[in-house]
Amino acid sequence: MCQDYLKTERKNMTFKSGFVSIIGRPNVGKSTLLNHVMGQKIAIMSDKAQTTRNKIQGIYTTENEQIVFIDTPGIHKPHNALGDYMVESAYSTLREVDTVLFMVPADEPRGKGDNMIIERLKQANVPVILVVNKIDKVHPDQLLAQIDDFRTQMDFKEVVPISALEGNNTEKLLEILKSNLEEGFKYFPDDMITDHPERFLVGEMIREKVLILTREEVPHSIAVTVDSMKRDEDTGKIHIMAMIYVERKSQKGIILGKGGDMIRKVGKMARRDIEVMLGDKVYLETWVKIKSNWRDKKIDIQAMGYRKDDF
């Protein structure tokens, strides 16, 4: 299908396209920006750091241009094999994009994590736009001081302050990205908004609800796989069977909850989002399974869907 689109677009070289990576420390609002630009949920969000584990592609298409956004895992100091995968996944995007959006929060001073990213960006041969997010949380004087501080560290192509949550100034950012696009192909069909399969998105929506509802000790230890997803001919609903993996027995107890209360809440909340995404009624079954120290075992990390082939 992609080849057909490439052939078609060769005839119309007024069309512009490009790849944009959104990079930054954990929890600075990268996924919030992607979801806002796309107008719907592509990447999961929570107030827990390291929510995004895979590179999420959001495909923004208009009559005249196509921007493929890559929302990367937050860059942090890795503490296990999964952390190594996440950081390498984020940095690998520098080799495959036309522009980098380096996102920082307006309400936190520049830290060691930002400095580490800046050093890598200096070595990359790609234009970098500094995106200062969460401007709704600070006084204008604090915002200007933050911008001046980051400008002393490297030469940015543009500096754009935004609020991804409120949508403030995001249109200006989009216009800047459009103006920097070069003539190119339409890489994906008009109606395609992500390159991830539905099973991946379903698993991420379930994982998001666990992150939102559970305590601090659980979030980084969970993974979700969707083992089956097919229409039930009797009910007409999409029947989804998903497994939630944890590392310890105590974590399994937290996710199940008293009398199964927590797992029912997770299922109810996830089902709503999944039905919106699929545009169909869903019957969701979830189980919880213990897989000790899976984040330190490469074979388990790959089994959970985190593969080095992705970068």
Helices and strands as residue ranges (DSSP letters): H 2-10, E 16-24, H 30-38, E 56-61, E 65-71, H 81-92, G 93-95, E 99-105, H 112-123, E 128-133, G 135-137, H 140-151, E 158-161, H 170-180, E 182-183, H 198-213, G 219-221, E 223-231, E 238-246, H 249-256, G 258-260, H 261-278, E 282-290, G 294-296, H 298-303, G 308-310
